Amino acid sequence: MHIAPFDNQNQPIVDRDNATVPLVYFNIVRLKANETFDYRTPGYETCVVPATGTVTVETGGETFASIGNRRVDVWDGEPEGVYVPTDTGARISAVTETEVFIAGAKFDVVLRPFAVRAADLDMLQYGSDETKTHRKIKHILGAAHHDRVGRLLVSELYTVGAGGWSGFPSHKHDSERLPLETRHDECYNFRFRPDYGSGLQMLQRVDNEPGDAYHIVDGSTVLIDRGYHPCCVLPGYEMYYFTILGGLTQRSLKQYFQPTHSAQLKTIPGIMDMVAKFK
């Protein structure tokens, strides 16, 4: 499902118990300097990540100051974030004008809040220009946080260079059938550089049968409930997408690669390192 960019007025774009992806939550909050935003998400743990600007986050009796250092866009520096426990009130105070992503996953246990600074990120770059699959991943809440987070995985993905594919070889994660695959709902928010760039999100429900395709632009949100889902960006443009994964029974993601294209796993440098980082 594709949600075109719109002024959400700081209201959730993907609210709790969404009909398509009930395991995830997503909001974009825009604040001017010195403005505040309060929220609480019963049944969902969340992570506050400034796309641009700097904020202070108060939650669970703790204060996390100076979160976020990007000014121009999501390419301007490294991400930072704050983990907000399930059903725990949070206040976001804008130090500068800011745009903030709030990512969430369904989880019913209350844990402890913590900050993820730029030095704490788990980074990975894989693929190649030759295979048109070169990309960089910045895990904000990745495998290193399994003991501190319930079901939520949060990452930023970038195409390296202009043009190319991401999420290929095609995979899915819509069925709970370990050890082959886990059920994880997923949500993306896309950005392009320059911002008039665009791309394509595929969603193939069944191997070797026609699926759906969405024209994605700067600010597009895509919900992935089931099916294989590679995406691409037009030649001459760079693509970024903020990625939220919420697991049904566990946090570790087990991807099932599309049988038709599974041989491509041997052609893309570093792809198995990428798979391991989501476990």
C-alpha positions in Angstrom: 0.0 0.0 0.0 1.3 3.5 -0.9 0.4 6.6 1.0 1.2 9.8 -0.9 2.9 12.7 0.9 0.5 14.9 2.8 0.4 17.3 5.8 -0.4 14.9 8.6 -0.4 17.7 11.1 1.6 15.7 13.6 -1.0 12.9 13.6 0.1 9.3 13.0 0.4 8.3 9.4 0.2 4.6 10.5 -1.7 4.5 13.7 -2.0 1.7 16.2 -3.8 -1.4 15.0 -3.5 -0.4 11.3 -5.6 -2.6 9.1 -2.7 -3.4 6.7 0.3 -3.5 9.1 -1.0 -3.9 12.7 2.4 -4.7 14.1 4.0 -1.2 13.3 3.3 2.5 14.0 4.6 5.6 12.2 4.3 9.3 12.7 6.1 12.4 11.4 6.2 15.4 13.7 7.3 18.8 12.6 8.1 21.4 15.2 9.6 24.9 15.2 12.3 25.8 17.7 11.0 25.7 21.3 7.8 23.9 20.4 6.9 20.6 22.1 5.0 17.5 21.3 3.6 15.0 23.8 2.5 11.4 22.9 1.9 8.0 24.4 1.3 4.8 22.5 -0.4 2.1 24.5 0.6 -1.4 23.3 3.5 -0.1 21.2 7.2 0.6 22.0 8.6 3.5 19.9 11.8 5.2 18.8 12.1 9.0 18.3 14.5 9.8 15.4 15.0 13.4 14.1 15.2 13.4 10.3 16.6 16.9 10.7 17.1 19.2 13.6 17.9 18.7 17.3 15.5 17.7 20.1 15.4 16.9 23.8 13.3 13.8 24.7 11.8 13.3 28.2 10.4 9.8 28.9 10.3 7.3 31.7 11.7 9.8 34.2 14.8 10.5 32.1 15.9 13.4 29.9 17.9 12.9 26.7 19.3 16.2 25.4 20.7 17.2 22.1 19.4 14.3 20.0 20.0 14.7 16.3 22.6 16.7 14.4 21.4 16.9 10.8 20.5 20.3 9.4 19.8 20.1 5.7 18.4 16.7 5.0 18.8 13.0 5.9 22.2 12.9 4.0 23.6 15.6 6.3 25.2 13.5 9.1 24.3 10.5 11.1 21.0 9.6 12.8 20.4 9.5 16.5 17.3 8.3 18.5 15.6 7.6 21.8 13.9 4.4 22.7 10.5 5.1 24.4 9.0 2.1 26.2 5.5 0.8 25.6 2.7 2.9 27.1 5.1 5.5 28.4 4.5 9.2 28.0 7.1 11.1 26.0 7.7 14.8 25.4 9.7 16.0 22.4 11.1 19.5 22.8 12.5 21.1 19.6 15.9 22.8 20.2 15.9 23.9 16.5 13.3 23.6 13.8 12.9 19.8 13.3 11.2 17.0 11.5 11.0 13.9 13.7 10.2 10.3 12.8 8.5 8.2 15.4 8.7 4.5 14.7 6.8 1.9 16.7 6.1 -1.8 17.0 3.4 -3.7 18.9 4.8 -5.0 22.3 3.2 -5.3 25.7 6.2 -5.3 28.1 7.5 -2.0 29.6 11.3 -1.8 29.3 13.7 1.1 30.1 14.3 4.1 27.8 17.7 4.8 26.4 19.4 7.0 23.7 21.2 5.9 20.6 24.0 8.3 19.7 25.8 8.5 16.4 28.7 6.5 17.8 26.3 3.7 18.7 25.1 3.0 15.2 25.6 -0.3 13.5 26.6 0.4 9.9 26.9 -1.8 6.9 27.6 -1.2 3.2 27.1 -4.0 0.6 26.4 -4.6 -3.0 28.2 -3.2 -6.0 27.8 -0.6 -8.8 28.2 -3.5 -11.3 25.1 -5.3 -9.9 23.2 -2.0 -9.5 22.6 -3.0 -5.8 25.0 -0.7 -3.9 23.5 0.5 -0.6 24.4 1.5 2.9 22.4 0.6 6.0 22.5 2.5 9.3 20.9 0.4 12.1 19.5 2.7 14.9 17.8 -0.1 16.7 19.5 -3.2 15.3 20.8 -6.5 16.5 22.9 -4.9 19.2 19.8 -3.9 21.1 18.1 -7.3 21.4 18.4 -7.2 25.2 16.9 -3.7 25.5 14.0 -3.7 22.9 11.0 -6.0 22.4 9.9 -6.3 18.7 11.1 -3.1 17.0 13.8 -2.8 14.4 14.6 0.7 13.1 17.1 1.5 10.3 18.0 4.0 7.6 18.8 2.7 4.1 20.6 4.6 1.4 21.4 3.9 -2.2 25.1 4.4 -2.9 25.5 6.6 -6.0 22.7 7.6 -8.3 20.2 5.0 -9.5 20.0 1.3 -8.7 18.0 -1.3 -6.8 17.5 -1.9 -3.1 16.0 -5.0 -1.4 17.2 -7.4 -4.1 17.3 -10.3 -4.4 13.6 -10.0 -3.6 12.6 -11.4 -0.2 9.5 -11.5 2.0 8.8 -11.9 5.7 5.0 -12.3 6.0 4.6 -15.8 7.5 5.6 -17.2 10.9 7.3 -20.5 9.8 10.6 -20.8 11.5 13.3 -21.6 10.7 12.5 -20.4 7.2 10.8 -17.1 7.8 9.3 -14.7 10.4 6.3 -12.5 10.3 7.4 -8.9 10.4 5.2 -6.0 9.2 7.2 -3.2 7.6 6.8 0.5 6.9 9.0 2.8 4.7 9.2 6.6 4.3 11.2 7.6 1.2 13.3 10.7 0.5 15.2 11.6 -2.7 18.2 13.8 -3.6 17.4 16.1 -5.4 14.0 16.0 -3.9 12.2 15.9 -7.3 13.6 12.5 -7.9 11.5 9.4 -7.7 11.4 5.6 -7.9 9.4 2.4 -7.9 8.3 0.1 -5.1 7.3 -3.4 -6.3 5.2 -5.8 -4.3 4.9 -9.3 -5.8 2.5 -11.4 -3.8 3.2 -14.7 -5.4 6.5 -15.9 -7.0 6.4 -15.7 -10.8 3.0 -14.0 -10.9 2.3 -10.3 -11.7 2.2 -8.0 -8.6 1.7 -4.4 -7.7 4.0 -1.4 -8.4 3.9 2.1 -6.8 5.4 5.3 -8.0 7.2 6.7 -5.0 8.2 10.3 -4.5 9.9 12.4 -1.8 7.8 11.8 1.3 6.0 8.6 0.1 5.1 6.1 2.8 4.8 2.4 1.8 3.3 -0.4 3.9 4.5 -3.9 3.4 2.2 -6.5 4.7 3.0 -9.5 2.4 5.0 -10.4 -0.7 8.4 -9.8 -2.2 9.2 -6.1 -2.2 12.3 -4.7 -4.0 12.5 -1.0 -4.9 14.5 1.2 -7.2 15.5 4.8 -7.9 15.7 6.6 -11.2 19.2 7.0 -12.7 20.7 10.3 -11.6 19.0 10.4 -8.2 19.8 9.1 -4.7 17.3 7.4 -2.5 16.8 7.1 1.2 14.2 5.3 3.2 13.4 5.2 6.9 12.6 1.6 7.8 10.4 0.2 10.6 10.0 -3.5 11.2 7.7 -5.1 13.9 7.9 -8.8 14.6 4.9 -10.9 15.5 6.7 -13.3 18.0 10.3 -12.2 18.0 12.5 -9.3 17.1 15.1 -11.2 14.9 14.1 -11.0 11.2 14.3 -14.1 9.1 13.9 -13.2 5.4 12.7 -15.7 2.8 14.4 -15.0 -0.5 12.3 -15.4 -3.7 13.1 -18.8 -5.2 13.2 -17.5 -8.7 16.0 -15.0 -7.9 17.8 -16.8 -5.1 20.8 -17.6 -7.3 21.5 -13.8 -7.3 22.5 -14.1 -3.6 25.9 -15.4 -4.9 26.4 -12.4 -7.2 26.0 -9.5 -4.7 29.0 -8.7 -2.5 28.3 -8.7 1.2 24.6 -9.5 1.1 24.9 -12.3 3.7 26.5 -9.8 6.1 23.4 -7.7 5.6 21.1 -10.6 6.4 23.1 -11.4 9.5 22.7 -7.8 10.8 18.9 -8.2 11.0 19.0 -11.3 13.1 
